[in-house]
Each structure stands twice: as C-alpha cells, then as structure tokens.
C-alpha cells in the first residue's frame, strides 16, 4: 500500500515517505484573484482534492494548505473603478463558490498573502544576510534575489542559468543581472498607498514568489512533504520558490507535484485566443457532479482537452453509477441482503490510485464493477449484487463522486420522498388490479409510470422501481 508520486524535481516516480509518520503536509499554489475562475483553475484544485482524499483514505492525517494571492501586479491593473482589495475579495468569493460547487474540500488553512507580509520581510532579511539578495542601489526600494549567488538555481527545471531569459516580474531598475527576480517591490507613484507596507528597504509590497515561500513555511514548517501546482508554475514561480527558500537555509518541499494544463478544442486556453472557459459557464452546461467527474477523469499529469461533448459523456457516466446504486438499493430493500455489502475498495482500484494517482485506471475498475453488479442483479444473484454495491459505494466515496451525497442535490430530499410515496401508491394500485385480473388497468399504470421516466421490475421478491437513465 505504498503511494508513489511523480516528483517533478527528480523527474521520476518515487515512493512517498512522509516527513512525519502518519502525516502529510501539502502546500498547493492557489489562485491569484484578479479575475473569475476558469476550467484550468478548477482542474488543478480538483487534482489535489483527489490526492488529499486518497492520502486520507490510506490513513494519513493531512494538513492541506492552499494560498490566496490577493496582492499582485495583475490585481492592481485589473482594479479599475474599485479598490484593489475589494476586487480581490470579490473574486476570491467566486473561487470559493466554484470549488464548493464541485465538492472540493476546504483547505486546512487558506492564508491570504496580505496576512503574511511580516514573514515575507523576515525571509528577505535572511537572504540579504546570507548574501543571496540585495537592495537596489537606486533608492527605489526594490530588493532582488541574486541568482548568480546560488549555484543550484535552475535545479527544479534542470535549466542552466546562462540559458534563462530575463525575469519579467518587475521593472529592471536597479538589477545587477536581468535574471534576478524581485523579492520586494518599492512603491511607485501611480500605485495606491493601501497596496504598500513599510519595510527596512522602503514602502512597497512583496514579489509573487516570496509570498508562497513565506506562507508554506509559516503553516507547514521549513520542511514539508508535498508542493503542488499547475505545470505552468514550474518556471519561473516554483523554480524561484525553491531557490530563495533553500538559499535561506530551509529544506522546503520533499516532493514537487505538477498537474497538466487544459486545452479547449485542441488549442491551449488563453485570453489572446478568446477560448477561455469560465467556471460559471461550465456549471451552466452540466451538473456539478458531471463537471467534477470530467475534470478528474484524466490522469492528473496529462493535458485535458475539453470539448462540450465531453460533458454529455460525463453525465452519462455518473448516471450509470447512480442508476446502479439506486437499482440495488431498491431491489434489496426489506431483504436479508440489505446492508450486507461492506464499503471496501477493490485491490485493483487501490493499486491504480497508489500508482501516481491513476484515476483513469481506477475509474475503469469502478465501471467494470458497476457492469458486474448489474449482471448479478439480472441473474438474481443478490448476495453478489450487495457485495459489488458496497465496492462501488467505497470507490465513488473516495473520489468524491457519490451521486447519493446530499451535496449534489441539497434540495432534492423532499422531492425524492414525495416521488417515492406517489410511485409506491401507484405500484400498490397496479398490484391490486392484477390480483383482480384487471390487466387493462395494470397495464395502464405501468404505461403511465414509463411515460414519466420510471421503470418497474417484477420479481419473486416483489416489484421495484427506478428512474430511467
């Protein structure tokens, strides 16, 4: 039951060995809240939600930290007609709502960058003391990481410093070298005073990269298990995080995990192409459960190619699962088999998930089990159907796609109860008509139920009903 993960730094699969036995500390780069969440944000958050759930299933106590970057050049630029902090909070709420709609668990901690400025300044001070950072000599208030001072710079992405392009995260004023990146940005005259903090180097605000280094170590310690994020963050963001943290003397992350990106219709999603698919649009096209299924179905390191037709396929997949679970529960209700199927993960499912979070292979096991369960029901093998029902319940539970979870239909319980009462009454009327040999009336009731999308099955154990898929 050893979990194996692909470590981007090692560029190899590695057995997961936690820093502290029985615990996992995981830091994931969250959103920069300058605009509404899109499909790429949802996919990334979902990947680490599934990984977190799997670690929890395997018995680990998971401390999961996902930050919010609420101060950044992009936020200041996007805040037209409102305060930058008001924009950041409004967009943060959009992200929270989108994550919640997909059943993504809330982080253990969700720090905002603006709440850890003191820790960022302390980290910058340590880097200056160690000779790996310098204040710009032009009185701008800027502070830069000296990439030439750290021979290991480039180790995450295996790049030679001489081959790197200039860092474009700050005005090059005061830099010793174009590849040096900003740790602290002195306030410019056209920037709001509210977007700056006092510091030993002058009023200003933190650079993007220093934010995550400070927040990760503040909440997880100077060494922790897993750092995650999108593939597009490997360089320069994660490369710079690793350099500044280790140069400051912190061991930092033991495993670096990166999820693949999202294409739309075979093209990379980008603002310039105008093909961005936003969370709100996606959730109007399909149920949140289907969206979760779709975004989690591909291997996390692969590129997910989104097309609207994919949502219909996802809806069909979750409906097959829902129909099977409902069919078994109705068939076994009131029999000695009800509740005998223990919620146990099949070995093949567990092996797939342990092997670098192999969700596609795990889903194949899930759907094979659904098919076998339907066949067992058709053959009236109720004991086997109960066992397979338990396995399916366990698998959809750990993946967060159990269609019976009230999260997916929080207002559906009263309607389901009313429907059940009405259908049961009609089935009783049909049975009364058959007992009286009034087959015309019995057939009419069956036809009315069928027209309403309800299938009934007669067996020696009684009559059971289900919603047609």
C-alpha positions as CSV (number, residue, x, y, z in Angstrom):
1,X,0.0,0.0,0.0
2,X,2.9,2.4,-0.8
3,X,1.8,5.5,-2.6
4,X,4.1,6.5,-5.5
5,X,4.2,10.0,-6.9
6,X,6.0,11.6,-9.9
7,X,8.4,14.1,-8.4
8,X,9.0,16.9,-11.0
9,X,12.3,17.8,-9.4
10,X,13.6,14.2,-9.6
11,X,11.8,13.6,-12.9
12,X,10.9,10.1,-11.7
13,X,8.3,8.2,-9.8
14,X,9.2,8.0,-6.1
15,X,7.7,6.0,-3.2
16,X,6.1,8.5,-0.9
17,X,7.9,8.6,2.5
18,X,6.4,11.2,4.8
19,X,8.5,13.6,6.9
20,X,6.5,12.5,9.9
21,X,5.0,9.0,10.1
22,X,1.2,9.0,9.5
23,X,1.1,12.7,8.5
24,X,1.2,14.6,5.2
25,X,1.9,18.3,4.8
26,X,0.8,19.6,1.4
27,X,1.1,23.1,0.0
28,X,-0.7,24.0,-3.2
29,X,-0.5,27.3,-5.1
30,X,-3.9,28.7,-5.1
31,X,-5.4,31.5,-7.3
32,X,-4.2,35.0,-8.0
33,X,-7.6,36.6,-7.5
34,X,-7.7,39.2,-10.3
35,X,-10.4,37.6,-12.5
36,X,-13.0,34.9,-12.4
37,X,-12.0,31.2,-12.1
38,X,-11.8,29.2,-15.3
39,X,-11.7,25.5,-16.1
40,X,-7.9,25.3,-15.6
41,X,-8.3,26.6,-12.0
42,X,-11.0,24.0,-11.3
43,X,-9.0,21.2,-12.8
44,X,-5.9,22.0,-10.7
45,X,-7.8,22.3,-7.4
46,X,-9.6,19.1,-8.1
47,X,-6.4,17.1,-8.7
48,X,-5.1,18.0,-5.3
49,X,-8.5,17.4,-3.7
50,X,-8.4,13.8,-5.0
51,X,-4.8,13.3,-3.9
52,X,-5.8,14.7,-0.4
53,X,-8.8,12.3,-0.2
54,X,-6.6,9.4,-1.2
55,X,-4.0,10.1,1.4
56,X,-6.8,10.4,4.0
57,X,-8.2,7.0,2.9
58,X,-4.8,5.5,3.3
59,X,-4.8,6.6,6.9
60,X,-2.7,9.8,6.8
61,X,-3.6,12.9,8.7
62,X,-3.4,15.6,6.0
63,X,-2.6,19.2,6.6
64,X,-3.6,20.9,3.4
65,X,-2.6,24.5,2.7
66,X,-3.8,26.4,-0.4
67,X,-3.0,30.1,-0.5
68,X,-4.8,33.1,-2.0
69,X,-2.6,35.6,-3.8
70,X,-4.5,38.8,-3.0
71,X,-1.8,41.4,-3.8
72,X,-0.1,41.4,-7.2
73,X,0.6,43.5,-10.3
74,X,-2.3,41.8,-12.1
75,X,-4.7,42.6,-9.3
76,X,-3.7,46.3,-9.2
77,X,-4.0,46.5,-13.0
78,X,-7.5,44.9,-13.0
79,X,-8.9,47.1,-10.3
80,X,-10.5,49.8,-12.4
81,X,-13.4,51.5,-10.8
82,X,-13.0,49.7,-7.4
83,X,-10.4,49.3,-4.7
84,X,-7.9,46.5,-5.4
85,X,-8.7,44.8,-2.1
86,X,-12.4,44.8,-3.0
87,X,-11.7,43.2,-6.3
88,X,-9.5,40.6,-4.7
89,X,-12.1,39.7,-2.1
90,X,-15.0,39.6,-4.7
91,X,-13.0,37.3,-7.0
92,X,-11.9,35.1,-4.0
93,X,-15.5,34.5,-3.2
94,X,-16.1,33.4,-6.8
95,X,-13.3,30.8,-6.4
96,X,-14.6,29.6,-3.1
97,X,-18.1,29.1,-4.6
98,X,-16.7,27.3,-7.7
99,X,-14.6,25.0,-5.6
100,X,-17.5,24.3,-3.2
101,X,-19.9,23.5,-6.1
102,X,-17.5,20.7,-7.2
103,X,-17.3,19.2,-3.7
104,X,-13.7,20.3,-3.3
105,X,-12.9,20.1,0.4
106,X,-12.0,23.3,2.2
107,X,-8.2,23.6,3.0
108,X,-6.9,23.0,6.5
109,X,-5.5,26.6,6.1
110,X,-6.2,29.1,3.4
111,X,-3.8,32.0,4.0
112,X,-4.0,35.3,2.1
113,X,-0.7,36.8,1.1
114,X,-1.5,40.1,2.7
115,X,-1.7,38.4,6.1
116,X,1.9,37.2,5.9
117,X,3.9,40.3,4.8
118,X,5.8,40.2,8.1
119,X,7.0,36.7,7.5
120,X,8.0,37.6,3.9
121,X,10.1,40.5,5.1
122,X,11.8,38.3,7.6
123,X,12.7,35.8,4.9
124,X,14.0,38.6,2.7
125,X,16.2,39.8,5.6
126,X,17.7,36.3,6.0
127,X,18.5,36.2,2.3
128,X,20.3,39.5,2.4
129,X,22.2,38.4,5.5
130,X,23.4,35.3,3.7
131,X,24.5,37.2,0.6
132,X,21.8,35.9,-1.7
133,X,19.7,39.1,-2.1
134,X,20.4,42.8,-2.4
135,X,18.6,46.1,-2.2
136,X,18.6,48.1,-5.4
137,X,21.2,51.0,-5.1
138,X,18.8,53.5,-6.8
139,X,16.6,54.2,-3.7
140,X,13.7,52.6,-5.5
141,X,13.0,50.3,-2.5
142,X,13.3,47.2,-4.7
143,X,15.0,44.0,-3.4
144,X,16.2,41.3,-5.7
145,X,17.3,37.7,-5.4
146,X,20.9,37.3,-6.7
147,X,20.6,34.3,-8.9
148,X,24.4,34.3,-9.5
149,X,24.9,33.7,-5.8
150,X,23.1,30.4,-5.8
151,X,24.8,27.7,-7.9
152,X,21.7,25.4,-7.6
153,X,19.4,27.9,-9.3
154,X,17.6,26.1,-12.1
155,X,17.7,22.6,-10.4
156,X,13.9,22.2,-10.4
157,X,13.5,22.6,-14.2
158,X,17.1,21.5,-15.0
159,X,18.0,24.7,-16.8
160,X,21.4,26.3,-16.9
161,X,21.2,29.9,-15.7
162,X,23.1,31.1,-18.7
163,X,20.3,29.9,-20.9
164,X,17.5,31.6,-19.0
165,X,15.6,34.6,-20.2
166,X,15.4,37.8,-18.2
167,X,13.0,37.8,-15.3
168,X,9.9,39.9,-16.3
169,X,8.3,40.1,-12.9
170,X,9.5,43.6,-12.1
171,X,10.9,46.8,-13.5
172,X,14.6,46.1,-14.2
173,X,15.6,49.2,-12.4
174,X,18.5,48.5,-10.0
175,X,19.0,44.9,-11.0
176,X,22.6,43.5,-11.1
177,X,21.5,40.9,-13.7
178,X,18.4,40.7,-15.8
179,X,17.7,37.2,-14.5
180,X,17.5,38.3,-10.9
181,X,13.9,38.3,-9.6
182,X,12.0,40.6,-7.3
183,X,11.6,39.8,-3.6
184,X,10.3,43.3,-2.7
185,X,8.9,45.9,-4.9
186,X,9.2,49.5,-3.9
187,X,6.0,51.6,-4.3
188,X,5.6,53.5,-7.5
189,X,4.0,56.9,-7.6
190,X,0.9,55.7,-9.5
191,X,0.2,52.8,-7.1
192,X,-2.3,53.2,-4.2
193,X,-0.8,53.8,-0.8
194,X,-3.1,51.0,0.5
195,X,-1.1,48.5,-1.6
196,X,2.2,49.1,0.2
197,X,3.7,48.2,3.5
198,X,6.6,49.7,5.5
199,X,9.8,47.8,5.3
200,X,13.6,48.3,6.0
201,X,14.0,49.0,2.3
202,X,11.2,51.4,1.9
203,X,7.4,51.3,1.4
204,X,6.4,48.6,-1.0
205,X,4.9,45.2,-1.4
206,X,6.2,41.6,-1.8
207,X,7.1,39.9,-5.0
208,X,4.9,37.0,-6.1
209,X,7.5,34.2,-5.5
210,X,8.4,35.2,-1.9
211,X,4.7,35.0,-0.9
212,X,4.4,31.3,-1.3
213,X,7.8,30.5,0.4
214,X,6.8,32.5,3.4
215,X,3.2,31.1,3.7
216,X,4.3,27.5,3.1
217,X,6.9,27.5,5.9
218,X,4.6,29.5,8.2
219,X,1.9,26.9,8.1
220,X,3.8,23.7,7.4
221,X,7.3,24.3,8.7
222,X,10.7,24.8,7.0
223,X,10.5,21.3,5.6
224,X,7.2,19.6,4.4
225,X,6.1,16.8,2.2
226,X,4.5,18.0,-1.0
227,X,4.4,21.2,-3.0
228,X,1.8,21.1,-5.8
229,X,0.6,23.4,-8.6
230,X,-0.1,23.7,-12.3
231,X,2.6,22.7,-14.8
232,X,2.8,26.4,-15.9
233,X,4.1,27.3,-12.5
234,X,7.3,25.2,-12.7
235,X,9.2,28.1,-14.1
236,X,9.7,30.7,-13.0
237,X,7.5,30.6,-9.9
238,X,8.4,27.3,-8.4
239,X,12.0,27.5,-9.5
240,X,12.3,30.8,-7.7
241,X,10.5,29.5,-4.7
242,X,12.9,26.6,-4.4
243,X,15.9,28.8,-4.8
244,X,15.0,31.5,-2.3
245,X,13.8,29.0,0.3
246,X,16.8,26.7,0.2
247,X,19.2,29.7,-0.1
248,X,17.7,31.0,3.1
249,X,18.5,27.6,4.8
250,X,15.1,25.9,4.6
251,X,14.9,22.3,3.3
252,X,11.5,23.2,1.9
253,X,9.4,20.6,-0.2
254,X,10.4,17.0,-0.4
255,X,8.2,16.2,-3.4
256,X,7.2,18.6,-6.2
257,X,3.9,17.6,-8.0
258,X,2.5,19.3,-11.0
259,X,-0.8,18.8,-12.8
260,X,-1.2,19.1,-16.6
261,X,-3.0,22.0,-18.3
262,X,-6.3,22.3,-20.2
263,X,-6.7,22.7,-23.9
264,X,-10.0,23.8,-25.5
265,X,-10.8,22.2,-28.8
266,X,-7.2,21.1,-29.2
267,X,-5.8,24.6,-28.5
268,X,-4.1,25.9,-25.4
269,X,-6.6,28.0,-23.5
270,X,-5.6,31.7,-23.4
271,X,-7.1,35.2,-23.3
272,X,-5.5,36.1,-26.6
273,X,-7.3,33.3,-28.4
274,X,-10.6,34.1,-26.7
275,X,-11.2,30.5,-25.8
276,X,-11.3,30.6,-22.0
277,X,-14.0,28.5,-20.4
278,X,-15.0,30.0,-17.1
279,X,-16.4,28.1,-14.2
280,X,-19.8,29.8,-14.3
281,X,-20.2,28.9,-18.0
282,X,-19.2,25.3,-17.4
283,X,-21.6,24.9,-14.5
284,X,-24.4,26.1,-16.6
285,X,-23.8,23.4,-19.2
286,X,-23.8,20.4,-16.9
287,X,-24.4,19.3,-13.3
288,X,-21.6,20.0,-10.8
289,X,-21.2,16.2,-10.4
290,X,-20.6,15.7,-14.1
291,X,-18.2,18.6,-14.2
292,X,-16.2,17.1,-11.2
293,X,-16.2,13.7,-13.0
294,X,-15.0,15.1,-16.2
295,X,-12.2,17.3,-14.8
296,X,-10.9,14.4,-12.6
297,X,-11.2,11.6,-15.1
298,X,-7.9,12.2,-17.0
299,X,-4.5,11.4,-15.4
300,X,-3.5,14.5,-13.5
301,X,-0.2,14.9,-15.3
302,X,-1.9,14.8,-18.8
303,X,-3.2,17.7,-20.8
304,X,-7.0,17.7,-20.5
305,X,-8.6,18.5,-23.9
306,X,-12.0,20.0,-23.2
307,X,-15.0,19.9,-25.6
308,X,-18.7,20.4,-24.8
309,X,-19.5,16.9,-25.9
310,X,-17.2,15.6,-23.0
311,X,-19.8,16.9,-20.5
312,X,-22.6,14.7,-22.0
313,X,-20.3,11.7,-21.7
314,X,-19.6,12.6,-18.1
315,X,-23.3,13.0,-17.4
316,X,-23.9,9.5,-18.9
317,X,-21.1,8.0,-16.8
318,X,-22.4,9.4,-13.4
319,X,-25.9,8.4,-14.4
320,X,-24.8,4.8,-14.9
321,X,-23.4,4.8,-11.4
322,X,-26.4,6.5,-9.9
323,X,-28.8,4.0,-11.6
324,X,-26.9,1.0,-10.5
325,X,-26.7,2.2,-6.8
326,X,-30.4,3.1,-6.9
327,X,-31.4,-0.2,-8.6
328,X,-29.6,-2.3,-6.0
329,X,-30.9,-0.4,-3.0
330,X,-34.5,-0.7,-4.2
331,X,-34.1,-4.4,-5.1
332,X,-32.5,-5.3,-1.7
333,X,-34.7,-3.2,0.5
334,X,-36.5,-5.3,3.0
335,X,-34.5,-8.4,2.2
336,X,-31.8,-10.1,4.3
337,X,-29.2,-8.8,1.8
338,X,-29.9,-5.1,2.6
339,X,-26.8,-3.5,4.0
340,X,-24.6,-6.6,3.8
341,X,-22.2,-5.2,1.1
342,X,-19.3,-3.7,3.1
343,X,-17.8,-0.5,1.7
344,X,-14.5,-2.0,0.6
345,X,-12.1,-0.6,-2.1
346,X,-11.2,-3.4,-4.6
347,X,-7.5,-4.2,-4.7
348,X,-7.2,-3.2,-8.4
349,X,-8.7,0.3,-7.6
350,X,-6.3,0.8,-4.7
351,X,-3.3,-0.3,-6.8
352,X,-4.2,2.2,-9.5
353,X,-4.6,5.1,-7.1
354,X,-1.4,4.2,-5.3
355,X,0.5,4.3,-8.6
356,X,0.8,8.1,-9.2
357,X,-2.9,8.7,-8.6
358,X,-4.0,6.6,-11.6
359,X,-7.6,7.8,-11.7
360,X,-8.3,6.6,-15.3
361,X,-7.4,3.1,-14.3
362,X,-9.4,3.4,-11.1
363,X,-12.4,4.6,-13.0
364,X,-12.1,1.6,-15.3
365,X,-12.3,-0.7,-12.2
366,X,-15.4,1.3,-11.0
367,X,-17.3,0.9,-14.2
368,X,-16.4,-2.8,-14.5
369,X,-17.8,-3.3,-11.0
370,X,-21.0,-1.4,-12.0
371,X,-21.4,-3.7,-15.0
372,X,-20.8,-6.8,-12.9
373,X,-23.3,-5.6,-10.4
374,X,-26.0,-5.1,-13.0
375,X,-25.3,-8.6,-14.3
376,X,-25.6,-10.0,-10.8
377,X,-29.0,-8.3,-10.4
378,X,-30.2,-9.5,-13.7
379,X,-29.2,-13.1,-12.7
380,X,-30.9,-12.6,-9.3
381,X,-27.6,-13.1,-7.5
382,X,-28.5,-10.7,-4.7
383,X,-25.6,-11.6,-2.4
384,X,-23.1,-10.7,-5.1
385,X,-25.0,-7.6,-6.0
386,X,-24.8,-6.5,-2.4
387,X,-21.0,-7.0,-2.3
388,X,-20.5,-5.1,-5.5
389,X,-22.8,-2.3,-4.4
390,X,-20.5,-1.9,-1.3
391,X,-17.4,-1.7,-3.5
392,X,-18.9,0.9,-5.8
393,X,-20.0,2.9,-2.8
394,X,-16.5,2.9,-1.4
395,X,-14.9,3.9,-4.7
396,X,-17.3,6.8,-5.5
397,X,-16.9,7.9,-1.9
398,X,-13.1,8.3,-2.1
399,X,-13.3,10.0,-5.4
400,X,-15.9,12.4,-4.2
401,X,-18.4,11.5,-6.9
402,X,-21.1,9.6,-4.9
403,X,-24.3,10.7,-6.6
404,X,-26.2,10.0,-3.4
405,X,-24.2,12.6,-1.4
406,X,-26.6,15.4,-0.4
407,X,-24.0,17.8,-1.7
408,X,-25.1,17.1,-5.2
409,X,-28.8,17.7,-4.6
410,X,-29.2,19.6,-1.3
411,X,-32.8,20.4,-2.0
412,X,-33.8,17.0,-3.6
413,X,-34.6,15.0,-0.5
414,X,-38.2,16.3,0.0
415,X,-38.9,15.9,-3.8
416,X,-37.5,12.3,-3.7
417,X,-39.6,11.4,-0.7
418,X,-42.8,12.7,-2.4
419,X,-42.0,10.9,-5.6
420,X,-41.4,7.7,-3.7
421,X,-44.7,8.0,-1.9
422,X,-46.6,8.6,-5.2
423,X,-44.8,5.8,-7.1
424,X,-45.3,3.3,-4.3
425,X,-49.0,4.1,-4.2
426,X,-49.3,3.5,-8.0
427,X,-47.4,0.2,-7.7
428,X,-49.9,-0.9,-5.0
429,X,-52.8,0.1,-7.2
430,X,-51.3,-2.0,-10.0
431,X,-50.8,-5.0,-7.8
432,X,-54.5,-4.7,-6.7
433,X,-55.6,-4.5,-10.3
434,X,-53.5,-7.6,-11.2
435,X,-54.9,-9.5,-8.3
436,X,-58.4,-8.6,-9.5
437,X,-57.4,-9.7,-13.0
438,X,-58.0,-6.2,-14.3
439,X,-54.9,-6.4,-16.6
440,X,-56.0,-3.4,-18.6
441,X,-55.8,-1.1,-15.5
442,X,-52.4,-2.7,-14.5
443,X,-51.0,-2.1,-18.0
444,X,-52.3,1.5,-18.0
445,X,-50.5,2.2,-14.6
446,X,-47.3,0.7,-16.0
447,X,-47.5,2.8,-19.1
448,X,-48.1,5.9,-17.1
449,X,-45.1,5.3,-15.0
450,X,-43.0,4.5,-18.1
451,X,-44.2,7.8,-19.7
452,X,-42.9,9.6,-16.6
453,X,-39.5,8.0,-16.9
454,X,-40.0,5.3,-14.3
455,X,-39.1,1.7,-14.9
456,X,-40.7,-1.1,-12.7
457,X,-39.3,-4.6,-12.3
458,X,-41.4,-7.6,-11.2
459,X,-39.5,-10.4,-9.4
460,X,-40.3,-13.1,-6.8
461,X,-39.2,-10.6,-4.2
462,X,-41.8,-8.0,-5.2
463,X,-41.9,-5.0,-7.6
464,X,-39.1,-2.4,-7.6
465,X,-38.9,0.8,-9.4
466,X,-36.1,3.1,-10.7
467,X,-35.7,6.3,-12.8
468,X,-34.8,5.6,-16.3
469,X,-31.2,6.7,-17.4
